[in-house]
Amino acid sequence: MGFTMFLLGLLYVGLVVALLAAGTGAALMLVIVGALSLSQLFLSDKLALSAMGAKEVSPEEAPGLHAMIERLCIQADLPKPKIAVADTDVPNAFAMGRSQKSATVCATTGIMRILSPQELEGVMAHELAHVKNRDVLIMTIASFFASVAAMIMQFGFFFGGGHSDDDDNPSFLVVLLVSAVVYVISYFLMLTLSRYREFSADRGAALVTGRPSALSAALMKISGAMQQVPTQDLREAERMNAFFIIPASVKGSLKSLFATHPPMEKRIERLSELEAQLQRPAVAA
């Protein structure tokens, strides 16, 4: 993850250098994109919950879920987040929030129906690991300059690169080309970062619960149940794929270059290795 962020940083430095060299005066554009990114950071949780039709639940409404998450938070040394439930058959869960103190974790009624308590605990621990790692904040920062590059390209295509007296100056075309390259490369680097986030959250969940096999079983059960969900419901939930523990468009998507999540086989393989590591001292004793 650190190496991917380093590559993103190098890429963005190249974009800024190209902008300065071309004298494009992009200050206003940066301010606009910065405002949009801040809005995304502060409003993304509310938008995501609204998109899923999720509602915050009290301890009286969901006592078992509250008790489970409270126990996991104590083990993970986290403040207790807000807890929401989405009434949908799509078996999934996600976490949102720019910080540990403003986080919300959400489970669907579908996932609570098909998983055992230990499996659900593994899933909730996975989402709390995202909160602990501040993944929403990381991805917002990582996407900032990609948004800048995308806006440059849109301005270039819509306005043709500025005034006619700049036609003999190829600087804008150079900036447009660099922006396109930055956007494409950063897009794939962010997908790579997103996949490493999932590996990291899987590991964090396994260490907190001490049962990597429970999370493996949950992942396989969710994947199998996803195949039974109507296509229309999956399509409606796809907008949240980057935040789900398993993407709603699971059919064939995990092996795609454009996948936000690592292949299921790799995730289970790493969890199995971790299970063996955790059991080794007990066997030796």
N, C-alpha and C positions, 0 to 999 in steps of 0.2 A: 504493500500500500504506500509506503514511504517513497519507494522508487517511482511508482506511478505518479504520485504528487510532484516529485522532482521533475519528471518529464513534462508534466503539465506546466510547471513553473517556467521551464526553459522555453516551451512553446509560446507562452504568453509574453515573455520577455522579447522574443523575436517579433511578435505582433506589435508591441509597444514601440520597439525600435523602428519598425517599418512605418508606423504612423507618424512618429516624430520626424523621420527622414523625409517623408513626403509632405510634411507641413500641413496636414489635413485639418488641424484645429478641432480635434475630437473631444474637447473638454465637455461641451454640452451633452454630447452623445453618452459619454461616460457617466455623467450625472444622472441622465435619464435611466440608463441601464442599472446604475447603482440603486436608484430609487425602486426600480422594478424588482431587483434582487432582494432588497430589504423587505418589500411588500411580500414577496414569496416566502421569505424567512419567517415573518411574523404572522402571516395569514394562511400558510400552507396547511397547518393542522386543522384549522376550521374548514377550509375548502375540502380537504380530504375526507373529513368526517361527514360533511354534508353530501359529498359525492357518493358515499357508501350508505347514506341514510342511517348513520350511526348516532346513537344517543348515549350520553353519559349516564351511568347507572350508580346508584348509591349502594352502600353495604347492605341495606335492607332489601334492595331489589335483586342483588346478586351476591349473597353472602359467601358462597363457595369461591367464586372468582376473586373477590376482594381478599379473602383470607389467604388464598394461594399466592397472589401477587404481593401481599404484605410480607409474607414469609420469605419469598424470593428476594424482595428488596432488602430485607435485613441481612440475608446471606450475601448479597451483592454490594452491600453498603451504598444503597441508593435511597433517595427520598421517594416516598410512594407517589406514583403518577396518578393522573386522572384515569378512570377506567370507563371504557365505552363498549357497547355491544351493537353490532349491525345485524338486523333481522334479514338474513339472506341465506340461501342454501349453498352459496359458494363457500367451501370450507377453507377459511384463511384467517390471518391475523396480521396486524401491522402496528407500528409505533410511529408517532409524530411528535414534533416539538423541537425548538431550537436549543433547548438546554435541559439538564436533568430536572430542574425545578418546574419547568413548564411542559413536561412531557405528558402525552396521552397514549395509552396502549388500548388497542381495540381487538376484540375477538368476534367472529361471526357466530350466529346461532348454529350454522352448519358445522363449524369445526368443533364446537362444544358438544354437539350431538354425536359425532362419530369417534371422538378420541376418548381414551381412558384418562383418568385423573393424572397419572404419571406422564402420559404422552402430552396432555394439554400443558402440564407444568413445564415440560421441555420447550414447548412452543412459546409460552409466555416468557420463559427465561431467555430465549433467543431474542424476543422483542425488547426485553429489558437490557440485553447486551448492546443492542443498537442505541438505546438511550444512553447507556454508560459511555459508549464510544463517540457520542455526539455525531452520529452519522448524517443526520439531516443537515446540520451546520456544515459538515465537511463537504457534502455534495453540492450545497448551495454555493460555497466558495469555489469549488472546482468548476462549477458551471458558469461562473461570472463572465470570464473572458470569452467563453464560447458564445455567450449571449451577445457580447460586444461584436464578435466576428460576424455573427448572424445578422446583426443590425446593419453593419457596414455593407454586407452583401445586399440586403434589402434596399438600402439607400442607393447603392450603385445600380441595381436593376431597375428601380422605379424612377430614379432621377437622372440616370445616364452619366453619372460621374461629375455632375456640377455644371459650371457655366461653359459656354462655347469657347471663351478665350483660354480655357485649359486644355483644348483639344490637342494641342501640340505637346502637351506635357504628359508623359506617360505615368506620372507618379501615382495618380489615382488608380490606374489599371494595375499597377504593381501592388498597391494596398489591397485592392479587390482580390487579386490572386492570392496574396498572402493570407487574407482573411478567410478565403475559401479553404486553403490548406489547413489553417489553424482550426477552423470549425470541424473539418472532417477528422483530423487526427485527434483533437480533443474529445470528439464524440466517442471514438473508439477507446481512448484512454479512460474516459469516465465510465464506460461499460466495464472495462477491466477493473477499475476501482470499485464499482458496484459489486462485481462478483467476489472480490476479495473481502468486501464488507460482510457478505453472507458467510464466507468461511470463518471470519473472525467472530461473528455473532454465534455461529454454530459451536465454535470452541468455547466461547464464554458461557453459553448456556450449559454445555456439557460439564464444565468445571464447577459451575454453581450448583447444579443439581446432583452431580456425581454419577449421572446415569446417561452417558452418551447413547446407549442402545434405545432408551425411551424416545429420544429425539429422532433417531433413525427410523424407528417404528412409526412415529408420527408423520415424518416426511413421506414415507411409502404409503401410509394410509390416506394422507391428504391427496397425494398424486393419483391414487387409484379412484378416490371418490370424485376428484375433479373431472374424470372422464364421464361421470354419470350426470354432471350438471348440464342443463340445456345450454346450447350454443349462445342463445340470446343473453342469458344471464352472464356467461363468461365474457361476452363482448362488452357488456355494460361495465364489468369490473376491470377490464384490461387497463384502463387509465391509471389504476393503482398498482400495476405490476411491479414497478421499481421498489415499492414499499412492502409488498406481500412477502410472506415467508416462502411461498411457491407462486410463481406467476400464474394468473388465471388462464392464459393462453398456453397451457402446458403441453398441448398436443404438438409435438415436433419442435417446440421453440427452444428447448434447453440445449439442443445441439447447434443452434444457430449462432452465427458470428455476432448477431445483434442481441443476444440474450443478456438480460440484466442479472441473471443468476447463473451460478456454475452448474454443470451437469449433475443430476441427482446422484449418479453413480460415484462421482468424485466426492460429493458431500458425505455420502454414507461410508465410503472408503476411509475418509479422514476421521470420521466419528468412530469407526471400528478400530482404527489404529489408536485413537485416544482411549477407547475403552480398554484395550490391551495394556496400555501404559498405566492406567489407573488401577488395574487389577494386579499388576506385577508385584508391587510391594506386599499385597495381601497374600499372594501365592507363596512368596519367599518366606513370609513369616510363618 
